[in-house]
Amino acid sequence: MSAATQHYDVVILGTGPAGLQAAIHASRKKVSVLVLGKENKSSLFNAHVENFCCLFNVTGADMIGNGRKQAAGFGAKFSDADVLSITPKDNGLELKTEDGATIDASALIIATGTHRNRLNVKGEKELTGKGVSYCVDCDGYFYKGQKVAVVGNESAAADGALTLTKIAAEVHLVSERLDVSTTLKSELDASTVKVHLGRKVKAIRGDKEVEALELSDGEMMAINGVFIEQGAKGLLQLATNLGIQLDDEMRYIRTDKQQATNMPGIFAAGDVCGPPWQVAKAVGEGCVAGINAADYAKRVTK
């Protein structure tokens, strides 16, 4: 392991109620824990909670703040960096983050919540699967030597655009405002990606397949495919690369009663495992995932 690589027994993706509860319980079992993600990206952050047992009229931001303090008090570490890739390796996983860090983990808990990443513009629904995609890692190869666009403001969009430069002939990134790490921004600046800042997609045009993007200023951008990549790396990308089994509709992660997935050392909790969308469910599953991930990490590091 290189000097620049950090090692943690348990790495948790997501700082919502599932991720924070997992961090609390894993840390209490005396293993090293790292929580990755931006707290204000949790759907709980802007919520007002009135149906959680034993608590009255609390804000989601307060719950998240208190949860972070609790987890940190037991030794958990936190980073706001988004994950760009996860690669299985002997007795663990290797994660690459947007700030250039490499992290080794013995166990992983996915608690990223759900992200509804549609643009909701004319032509999007009709052309999904006909040039509209939500996963560069899944569908990028089909656009070898063609003109493509990526739409989004954060790490998934920037990383997706960089990935496509190795496949497509021409890559555009349409971003209202680019919110990525300085490391990822530097990579983007040094690449061949054509960045269109301060602009939005008004419509996706095409008859039987995508032919162009209509931008907010009226420009028609001729392309063969568009990738809608909003927020951090989404569940579909991560699951596809790791071989994690999803449900029949390819929307949620399947787990057993220990919150373990079909992949050794990978657990999941909260909204990524499906409805109901309740804090109580997320906290319960986070507790189970944290305990079992810590126990798994202890076994493989003996």
Buried (B, 14 or more C-beta within 10 A) or exposed (E): EEEEEBBBBBBBBBBBBBBBBBBBBBBBBEBBBBBBBBBEBBBBBEBEBEEBEEEEEBBBBEBBBEBBEBBBEBBBBBBBBBBBBBEBEEEBBBBBBBBBBBBBBBBBBBBBBBBEBEBEBBBBEEBBEBBBBBBBBBBBEEBEEBBBBBBBBBBBBBBBBBBBBEBBBBBBBBBBEBBBBEBBBEBBEEBEBEBBEEBBBBBBBBEEEBBBBBBEEEEEBEBBBBBBBBBBBBBBBBBBBBEBEBEEEEEBBBBEEBBBBBBEBBBBBBBBBBEEEBBEBBBBBBBBBBBBBBBBBBEBBE
